[in-house]
Amino acid sequence: MTSTATLPRLALAAALLAATALTAAAQDVRTGDLSALREEALAEVNAAREANGLATLAAGPTLDEIAQGHAEDMLARGYFAHVSPDGESVADRFHEAGGARSEIVAENLARCDGCDIPPDVARVEAFQEGLMESPEHRDNILRGGLSRFGYGIAADPASGRTVAVQTFAGPGTPRGLDAGASAEPIGPDARVAAAREALNALRAEAGVASLDADEALVAAARDLLPQTGGSLEPPALDLAGALPADAARRFAGVRALAATCSGCGAEPTRADVESFVAQWEEARGETLTGADLDRFGFALGADGAGAKTAVLLLAGTR
């Protein structure tokens, strides 16, 4: 999710010389009217996204700080790369600034040697034009699942170099979502229905009877979700505390599965349900197709910042 670019005339050199050091460290960094340049950068990015049918991004103050810090650090220490000499990546910078580990983060870099200093709106426009002509940078600008944008730009009069940093972040998109498909959120009952369809398709292939949703198992699965809805870590599956008192009498046994994902969108979708079932099929296919099973409960939650958790309970009635 990280890309670098220079002016169009230096695009090839950018790919070959991404880590070229400056001969002198920046001493007197110039930024121009940073607030105005950030407004222009955001407007340029959002115009490109709107033209491609994508949601616009909001200004992200934390992302602005990350981008500006990286721009000035590159000038001060004489490098041009996503990873600093200390090994710090854009994800590291994002997390150190308090960014959610469940979100996706991306970065574009641009540079110009010998351009006017301090940078102005025309320089921001020129950088944006060059970035949009580069497939990798364009992909970041037009990436789905983003919600915020940050921008940093700085110039060093001593070396004559100007560098700019675009930083993007957001909850991502659902796994398994077909290209161009809409990630429409679905409610709790629709999630159960989608799970039933996916599970029974697998069971039909295996030649075993279909499953029916059980209200008590669905309620228990929902109780087992983390309070935030989604988490990076699978939940503790305390079946004794979640199942009803008559569970032992009603069911011959209950099997529990849980899974999580990150950077997979803000809200639960059908694609999420199908992806989790496919994940369980790969790891625990024999559990999903057990001939002794006839009931299930399913729940899927999201924290709104890219983390999702799914819980599946399977049982056979006595």
Secondary structure, 3 states (H helix, E strand, C coil): CEEECCCHHHHHHHHHCCCCCCCCCCCCCECCCHHHHHHHHHHHHHHHHHHCCCCCCEECHHHHHHHHHHHHHHHHHCCCCCCCCCCCCHHHHHHHCCCCCCCEEEEEEEEEECCCCCCCHHHHHHHHHHHHCCHHHHHHHCCCCCCEEEEEEEEECCCCEEEEEEEEEECECCCCCCCCCCCCECCHHHHHHHHHHHHHHHHHHHCCCCCEECHHHHHHHHHHCCCCCCCCCCCCCCHHHHCCCCHHHHEEEEEEEEEEECCECCCCEHHHHHHHHHHHHHHHHHHHCCCCCCEEEEEEEECCCCCEEEEEEEEEEC
